[in-house]
Amino acid sequence: MTTIPYKPELPKTKQPIVIIGASGIVKDAHLPAYKMAGFEVFGITNRTFAKAQAMANEFGIPHAFETVADAVRHAPANAVYDITVLPEQYIEILEQLPDGAAVLIQKPMGNDLAEAKGILEVCKRKKLVGAINFQLRFAPFVAAARHLINEGIIGELYDMEFKVTVNTPWELFPLIKVHPRLEILFHSVHYIDCIRSFVGDPKSVLAKTWRHPLKDLSSSRSTIILDYGDTMRAVINTNHDHHFGPEHEESYIKWEGTKGAIKAKMGLLMNYPAGLEDVFEYSVQNESGKYEWKKVQLEGSWFPEAFVGTMANLMRYKEGSDTVLHASVENVLGTMKVVEACYMSNKNGGIPQNDL
């Protein structure tokens, strides 16, 4: 069986982390991932100081700070800042960081393209080494697929599909739940970014996002087509309203190439937040010319393991071990351009039948 390296390389130097924000994602993903990787968390701050103090106590973080300014004042010179608040606070926080600092910013890169450009401007002006926490790029099943594709195991990639049909408990995210750009900006954005990490920027975008008639949500289902020409298909189909039992839930990524295919079940999104087990398998021709699917057992999942990858890449880039900062603010601006194009396409609609 093909050996598939999929775990991220860790930095060679110690770079203490200062976390800005004490949300549930910090408790459920950031801090468990950093403990797993052996990263040092120096301190944490939050607008509600009691939340920062409670999280510091729970995870053994030595310092809790009342303000960002206080955290910056006491942080080591080589600290990496981990921003985990809502997008509208990003620029205000970035302005307070030391020039030249490394910073990992929670996705998305702003509420819209204008904010994304503002974030990029601050990072450039202050010479911040900035990355966006699009950790799906580093999930074990995505990293394994990337290796197989880069090695030519499935030939030329010509089809990439995301399919998510689940019952998402949006009530677990009360601040995000009320957002006017819910589904694409906070969920499908992961898939847009992941597709870009494999095949680059699309030529154009077609998209439609829908509300549920009985739910007070701006959107909960989307179909997105990214146009890469006449052979490469990239499509995203999400439905967060499938509350009819688990029997027909789906959550997967599929890559098809001229020599084979890969399919990864994203178990995290099914029965959320408990999740189900991921399944990674790929198919290539055997000696008799028939296609044979092989399952590969991978350790870890999207949460929390992928959060090691984004932070490790930032630290390694900062120290010079990595030559590419994969989810840099410069790169991710392209993801935000696609997101904006999705909303423009959704607004403009299709071709009216009366025009034909």
ABEGO torsion letter per residue (X at the ends): XBBBBABBBBBABBBBBBBBEBBAAAAAAAAAAAAAAGBBBABBBBABAAAAAAAAAAAGBABBBABAAAAAAABBAABBBBBABBAAAAAAAAAABBBGBBBBBBOBBEABAAAAAAAAAAAAAAGBBBBBBBAAAABAAAAAAAAAAAAGAAEBBABBBBBBBBBBBAAABAAAAABABAAAAAAAAAAAAAAAAAAEBBABBBBBBBBBAABBBABABBBBBBBAEAABBBBBBBBAABAAEAAABBBBBBBBBAAEBBBBBBAAABGOAAEBBBBBBBBBBBAAGBBBBBBBBBBEBAOAAAAAAAAAAAAAAAAGABABBAABAAAAAAAAAAAAAAAAAAAAEBBBAAAX
